[in-house]
Amino acid sequence: MSVSPTTTTSVHRFGHPSSFLVLLFIFTFSCVIIWIFLDDGHKQEFQPPRPRPHSHMKHIMEISEEEWNRLQKALDWPSPDQEITELKLSTSPVHTTFSIVGFNKTYTVGENIHVIITARDHNKNLKSYGGDFFQAKLFNSKLKASVYGKVDDHRNGTYTVDLLLPWEGQAEVSVRLVHSSEVVQIIKKYRDSSFPRSLYYGYFEGSGPKGIRIKEKVECNLKWGSDGSWTKGNCCCEYKDVKTETVWQCERPKQLTCDKLVHHERGALKDPSNKFEQELFSRKLTNVGIPGDKQTINVVQNTTSNGTIERCRSGLTTPVPAGFYFKDIWKSFVCNTQEFSPAQMGNCLKNKIVYLFGDSTTRQWFEYLERKVPGLKRMDLHTPRTGGPLMAVELQNNIIVHWRPHGVPLRFTKMLITDLHYISNDIDEIAGGAHAVIVITFFAHLVFHPLTFYIHEVAKIRQAVLALLSRAPATTVIIKSGNTGSLKNIFQSDWLALQLNTVMKEMFSDINGVVYLDVWQMTSCHYLRENIHPGPVIIANEMNMFLSYVCPP
């Protein structure tokens, strides 16, 4: 029998093989003693095992090398060239300013104004790198008018915004520092790490000895690594979806078997940041308006029309801005939208089956239709009123509206695990056709988990949508983007949501037959305080956009 070089070296190092076995026994025994001492009878906090780096990440996410590179380019965000450990070196909302270039006494509707943002730290020093997360808009409070402005990062501490002047009257510029570049760096670090910021609970129920009913509550979480590879280990009960290959795992209950999982519920949030990082997230530094030119901009009428006569359909690009508010009505630059009265809503949805998939922001759409469409009544499906799934019907015009939340991970109150389906699986069960309208939104509950997992899930949804449009090309499919929210912290930062929006938009950009409805701009420039659940006036405008695609004027 030949001996490998490694084996030979080991024998020479330790001498006789029996000596090696003795040393191995002593080492193993010592490790056991140390483990017992450290454990000391305390129950270790459950954390699903995390993976080692995997070289086939793109294959697991089921995207091509070319698409991965395209996503990386779209998601690229500047960051500090070194880790900042002093608050005074971070971007200061007090000393950071904006100015209007070449300010004129009057402008005409349709012109742009050019704004420069100059970032400074708390020592009033100019920043030398980019990465700050700003939100900019033009507004007129009296007219209830506003328009979104895209901020361009020049990666040297300066930023520019071109703001369209779409209405006649007066306007002002507003710029907010949502997060400093130092905070974005922290958010990105923890998003890409294996630290589980969001925990969940699983409820097991079943019969024990002598038929006694047993209930056990354990911690659960996603089985996924920051690099996209699957984890290994037998610590837990694992639930792998056959189609999506997504694996959910729960700590193994003490008395019941893994097949007794009945309910799912959101758990605690865990903040991984240290004291210094938490200081950077303080309210006085987060989502703060910065000083700048406060001159009133006077805009006079222009004979050129700002609107569009393009019929609302799939395949249209979303410009910046995508539209603007005037007297609380969203005027789209994408296509010719209209306002729908309740009667017109009912007529538009006649003989339609509407499938709303996603989270509580699509539930808001369900509730809006429930309130506005004459005769539309919710059926009692014996499910939680906010957790669903929900269904409403209107028999005279044969209207059916479904709403269902997406599968785990999901931060909802306690509900049946069997009611949580992956969106791609549900789409696979829909025949489709001219009568079918599908709306998908998928962002709010995914900000707690690795970006690679989100890409994987979106790839599965895209695969299902392509199959649906192949068998039923007349189906209306609408992707509703995520929106801005009230929380700007380590858990639910708008920066995280913006990154997910970028992925969703990029991955559906070349799919014929799919409408991308950008509500990000609609929520970020409105005068209402930002909320993950936008106010009624915003929802009404979103629904007018939606119905304009279902029933184009």
N, C-alpha and C positions, 0 to 999 in steps of 0.2 A: 504494500500500500504506500503510495507516494505521500509525502508530507508537504503541505503548503508552506511557503516562506513565513507567513504569519504564525502558523503553529510552531515552526522550528524556533523562531525568535522567542516565543513565549516560554518554551521549555528551557532554553538556555538562560533566560532571565531569572526564573524562579528555581532552577535546579531540577530536582526530581519531581515528576508529576504529582506525587503524593503531597509534597510541600505546597504545591500550587493549590490543591484541593483544600488543604488546611487553611491557607490564607483566604481562599474564597469563602469558606464557612465562617471564619471570624468576621470578615467584612459584611457578609449578609446578616449575621446575628447582630452586629453593631447597628446596622441600618434599621432593623426591626425594633431594637431597644429605643433608638432615637425617635422613631416614628411614634411609638407608644407614649414616650415622654412628652413629645410635642402635642399629640392629640389630647391627652389628659382627660379623656371622656367627653370633650366638648364636641358638639355636632358641627361639622364644617358647613359653611354656607354653600348652598348648591350653585355651581356655575358649570354649565355644559362644557365639556372638553373643547379646547380650541385647537385648530389645525396647525400643522407646519406648512411652510410655503409650498405651493404646488405649481408646477411648471405648465400645467394645461388649463390655466384659468379661463382663457378665452373660449376653449372648447367646452368647458363646463357651463359657461354662460351662454353657449350656443350662438356666438357671434364670430364674424370673420376677423382676420388680422386687420384688414382694411377698415372695417367698421370700428374696431377697437381704437385704432389710431385716430379716426375721425372724432370719436367721442372724447378721447383724451385731449385733442386740440380744442374742441368746443368747451370742455370743462376746465381748461387751463385757467388758473387764477394766480396772479402774482402774490408773493409773500415776502416777509422780511428776509434779508440775506443771512440773518443769524437769530438765535433765540433771544428774545427781549426779556430781561429780568427786572427792569425798573419801570415803574408806571410812567415816570416822567418822560420816557423815551417813546411812549405810545402816542398815537394820533390824538390830539386834543380837539374836542368840538368847540372849545372857546376860541382857540387861536387859528383854527382852520377856517378859511373864508372862501366866498365865491364872488365873482365880479362879472358884469355883463360887458362884453367886448363891443366897442363902438356904439355906445348907447345913442339912440335917436329919439327925437321928440315924438315922432309918430311912426307907426308901421302900418302895413296893410295886411288884411286877412290872407293867410297863406305863406307869409314870410316866416323866416326863422330868426331867432336870436341866439347868439353864441355865448355860452357861459363857461368860464374857467374856474375850476376849484383848485385851491392851493392848500395842501395839507401841511400842518406844522405840529410838532410835538408840544409837550407841556412847558418846555423851555423856550418856546416860540421859534425853534429851529425848523427850517424847511426839511421835510422828509425827503429821503433820497431814493425811496422805493415805493411801489404801489401796493395794491391789495386791499385798500379801504373799501368798505361796502357802503355806497351812498345810494339814496333814492332822491330823484329830482322830479319836480312837476311845475307847471304853470297853473295858476288858479285865480278865480274871482269868486269870493264868498257870496256876494250879493246875487250874482247870476247863477250860483251853484254850478259853476263851470270849472273844468280842470282837464289837463292833458298830461300824459306821462312823458318823461324824457329819459332816454337811455344814456347812461354815464359811460364814457370811454376812458379807460385807464391807460395812461402813457408810461406807467411803470417807473416813474421818476419822482413821484409825489405830486404830480399835477394831473388833473382830470378835466375833460371837456364834455359839455352837454349842448346839443342842438335842440332847442325847444320850438315847436311849431306854434304859430299864433293862429288858431282856427276859428276864433269868434270875434265879432265886432264889440268893442267896448274896452274895458281896462283889464289889466292882468298884473300879477306879481309872480316872482320866482321864489320857490321854496326848495331848499336842499337840506336833507337830513343825513347825518352820519349814523347809519344803523349800527355798524360794527367797525372798529378800527382794524387795520390789517393784522395787528397782533392778536386780536380776538378771533379773526377768521382763521389764522394759523392754528390757534388752540382748538377751534371747532373741528377743523379738518383733521388734526392729529387724533382726536378721540373718535371721530367718525371712522377713520381708517384703522383704528386699533381694535383689539379683541375685547375691550372692556364692554360688558353688557349694561348699557345705560338704562334700558327698559326691561323690567322683569314682568312675568305673567304667572298666573295661577291656573292649575288644573284641578278639577274636582272629580274624584273617583267615588263611585257608589256601587255597592253590591252586597250580596248576602255572605255573611260570615258563618262561623260555627253555630249550629242549632238554628239557622235561618235568621239570625239577628242582622238587621240592616246596618251596614258599616259605611261611613263617609270619611274620606281622607282628602286633605288639601295639600298640594305640593307645588313647588316652583317649576315653571316651564320656560323654555326659550327656544329660539331658532337654532338649528344645527347648521351653522355656516361660518366660514372663516373670512377674515378680512381680505384674504387673497383669492377667495372664491372656491376653495376646495372643501370637500366634505370632511367632517371630523370622524374620529373613530373612538370606540370605547363602549363598555357595556354597563355604564353607571345608571342608565336611564331606560325608560320606555321610549321607543322611537316610533313615529308615525310618518311613513314616507308616502307621499302622494305619487301614484304610479305614473301619471302623465307629466306633471311638472317636475318630479323628482325632488321637490322641496321636502325637507325633513324637519318635523317638529318633535321636540323631545321634552319629556317631563321626568322629574326625579321619581325614581321607582317608589311606589307606595309601600308601606311596611306590611300591610295585611292583604291588600287586594292585588289582582293581576292587572297587567297593562291594558287589557281589553275593557276595563271598567271605567275608562275616562268618559265623563258625561258633560261637564260644563267647562267653559273657558272664561277667564276674567283678567282684566288688566291688573298688574301688580305695581310695586313701588318703582320710582325712578331713582337711579343712583348717579350722583354727581361725582365724576372722577377728578374734577379740577382741584387744584391746591388753593391756598389762601390768596396768593398773588394773582392767580388766574381769575379768581372770583372777584377781586377788586377791579379787574379790567372789564368785567361784565356789569359793574354797578350802574344804577339808573342814570346817574349824572353823566355817564360816558356812553350810554347805549340809546340809540334811536332819538338823538338830540338834533334839533335844528341848528344849523351853523349860521353865523352872521355873514352878511353880504349886502349887495346892492338891493335896496328896498324901494327903489324908484317905481312909481306906477308906470306901467307900459300902456301907452295909448294906441289902440288898434282901430283903424278905420276900414270901412267896407271895401271889398274888392269885387268886381263884377265876375271874376272867375269863380266857379263853383268849387267848394271844398269836398262835396260828397262824391259818391260813385253810383253809377247806374248798373254796375256789375251784379248779376243775379247771384244770390247766395247758393253756393254749390261746393263740392269737394274740389281739391286741387288749387285753391286760391292761396296765395302767400299772405303771411301776416306781417304787415309793415310796422315800423315804429315811427310815430304812434299808430296803433291799430284803430284809433278813434278818439273821441273826446266827449266829456260831459258838457251839456248846456241845458240849464234849467232842469237838472237832474235826469236828463234823457241822454243815453249813450248814442252818439252819432258815429257809426262805424265807417272806417275807411277801407274795410275789407270787401264789403258787399252791401247791397241795398236792403237794409233791415227795416222793419216796421213795428209799430206798437200793436199788440193784440188785445182786443177786448175779451172778456170772458166768453162771449158767444163765438168770437172768431177762434179762440183757443179750442173750443169744443168742435167747431167745424174743421179746423186743421187736423185734429187728432182723430177724426172720425174713421172707424175701421182700422185703427192703428193699435199695435201692441208696443208699448214703450218699456224698455229694459234699462233701468238705472243701476249701474254697478259702481261700487267704490266705498265711500265713507259717508260721514254725516253731512258733507257739503253737497252730495247728490241727494241725500235724504231731504235737504232743504228744498230741492227741486220737486221732489215727490210731494212734500207738504204744500208747496206753492200751488201745484196743479190740483191738489186735493181741495184747496180753499177756493180756487178761481174757476175751475172748469165746472159749468153747471151740471149737476146731477152725478158728479163723480164721487163715489162713496168708498171708504176703506172697508175691506173685508176683515173679519176677525179670524186671523190665522193662529191665534193663541200663542203669539210671540211677543217679546218685549216691544213696547211702543216706540222706543228709540233704537233698539238693537235689531229689530226685524227678524227675518225678512218681512216685507210689507207688500200689499197688493190693494189696488183700488180699481173699481169698475164703473162704467156708465153704460147701461144696457141699451138705451135708445139709439145711441150712435156707435155702439159696439167698441168702446174704448177700454183698454186694459193697461194699467200702469203697474209695473213691478219695481221694487227697490230691494237690493240685497247687498249687504256689506261684503267686502272681499275676505279672503281667508286669513289665517294667522300668518304673521304677527298683527294683532289688532288690539288697540287699547279701548275696548268697550267694557261696559259693566257685564256682570255674569249672564251668560247665555249658553244655549246648547252648542256643543262643539260640532254637531251634525249640521247645524244651520250655517256654518262658515265654509263657504266654497271658494276655491280659487277662480278668479275671473275667467281665465283661459278655459277652464273646464266647463263653466256655465255657457260660454260662447259656443263651445263644441256641441252643446245640446240644443242650440237654437237653429231652426230650419232656415230662418231668414226670409227675405222677400220684400216686395214694395210696401207691405203693411208693417214691417218690423223697423223699429228705431232703437238703436243701442247707444247709450252714453256711458263712457268710462272715465272715471277719475281715480287716480292712484298715486297718492303722495304723502298725505298727512301722517299716516302711521308708519311710514317707511323711513322717516328721517332719523329714527333711532338705530338703524341698522346699516351694515356696510353697503356702500354704493354698488359693489359687484353683485350683491344679492338683488338689488333693485333692477340692475341691468338684466339679470337672469330672468326675473319675473316679467319684465316688460317684453323680453324676447319671446316668452311663452304666450303672452297676450297677443303680440303681433302675429305669431304663427297661427293662433286661433282665428284672428281677424282675417288673415289672408285666406285661410281655408273657407271661412264663412262667405267672403266676397267672391270666392271662386265658384261656390255652389249656388249663391244667391246674390249676384252683383247689384241688384236693385235695393239691397238693404242700406239703410242710412246708418252710418257709424260715425259717432262724434267723440273725439277725445277732448275732455274738458281739462284744461291745465289746472295746476294747483294755484292757490291764492296766498296773499300775504296774511299773516296772523298777528295776534296781539302779543304773543310771547317772543322775546328776542334773547333766548338764553342758550345754554349748552345743549339743551334737549331739542327745542323746536325753533331754532333760528331760521329766519327767512332765507338766509344764505343756503342752508341745507335744502329748503324747498325749491329755491331757484336752480340749484344744481340738478335736482330730480326733474324739474320742468325741462331743463336743457336736454337731458337724456331722452325723455318721452318725445319731445319735439323732433329731435334728431332721428330717433329710431322709427318714427312714423312719417318722416318728411317726404319719402319717395313712394308712399303707398297710395296708389290711385283709389279713389272711392272713400277716403277717410278725411273727415273735417277736423281741423285742430282749432279749438275755441279758446282763445287766449283771454282768460279772466284775470291773469296776473296784473296786467295793465289796468284793468277795470277796478281792481281792489286797492292797488297801491297809490292811485292818484285821487281817489274820492275823499271828500271832506270828513266822512264818518271815521271814527277811530277804528283802526285796523283790528280785525277779528277773524279768527279761523272760520267762524260762521258769519259771513258778511250780513250787513243789515238788509231789511226788506227792500229798500229802494235799489240796492245793488242786485239782489236776487231777481227783482222784476226786470231789470235791464238784461241780465244774463238769460232769462227765459225768453225775452223778445228776440235775442240773438239766436237762441236754440230753435225757436219756432220758425224763424225766418229761413233756417236751413231745411227744416222739415217741410214747410209750405212756402217756398220762395214767392215773393210778390211779383 
